[in-house]
Amino acid sequence: MPNTLTVVAGFVAKPGQEQRLRDELNAMVAPSLAEEGCLLYQPYVDPNRPDHMIMIEEWTDEAALDHHFTLPHFKRVAQVLEEILAEPFTLRRLTDVSL
């Protein structure tokens, strides 16, 4: 879909918190996909570095993503991530390249 917003969020778990990170990110999928404007919300783990995960998200626009950040399921996971991440998560916002 053209003119959508793609987000790549990166996470590095503290030692021993790898499974909890997977569980927390997986728990975000269903409520996020239920949001208006969410087109994709998929976690991935690096098979060579199980403490590294990314979330690939696609949103109809910036407003939909901004709304996502205000919802209870996002606020809850943000608090949990503060406890289990080795470093702050990264967030890259990408848009389509017009050809």
N, C-alpha and C positions, 0 to 999 in steps of 0.2 A: 504494500500500500504506500503510495508516494506521500511525502510530507509528514511522515510519522516521526516520532522521537524514539530513538533506540537508546537504551541505557545499559551500560556494562558496569556492574558493581563488583568490586573485588574484595575478598575477605581472607584473612590469615588467622587461623585459630591458635590460641595458646596451646602448648603441649598438654595433651590429655583432654582437650575440648573439641576435638575433631568431630566426633559423633554428635555432640550437642549442637555444633554449628550446622551440620547436615540436617538434623531434626528441626531446628529453628527455621532454617531457610525453606525446607520442604513444607513446614506448617504455614508459610506465607503464601504458597501457590494458590490454593483454592480461594481464600478471601480476596486476594489481589485480582485474580481472573474474574471474580464476580463484580469488580468495580467497573462502572461505566468508563470507557476510555482505555481500559487495559486490553491489549491485543495478545500479549505474550508475557509470560513470567516463568522462566525456566532456570533452575539451578544446575550447575555443573561442578564437578570436582576434578582436580588434576590427578590422574592416576599415579603419577610419579611423586607427587607431593600432596598427600591426603589432607594436610592442614590448609591447603589453598583451594578456595572455591570462588566461583563467579556466579552472578545472577545476570542473565540476559533478559531484558525487559523491552517491550515495545508498547508505546502509548500513542493515542491519537494526537495528542498535543501536549504542550508544556503545562497547560491548566490541569489536565487529567493527572499528570505526575505530581504537581503541586498539591492537588487534593489528596492523593495517595499518602503524602507525608503527614497529613492531618488526622488520619484515621486511627482508631484504637489499635488495630493489629500491627500497624507500622510503629506506633509509639512504643508498644510493648516490646517488639523485637529490637528496637533501637536501644532500649535499656538493657536487654539481655546481651546484646552485642558488646556493649561497653565492658561487661564482665568477662566475656569469653574470647575476645579478639586480642591478638598479640600487638596489633597496631590499628589505628583508625582505618575504617573501610574507605575504599576509593570509589568515586562515582564519575563515570565519563558519559557525557551526553553527546549523542551522535545524530546527525540528520542525513537524509538521502543526498547523494550527489546528483545534481541534474546533469544528464548526458545529452 
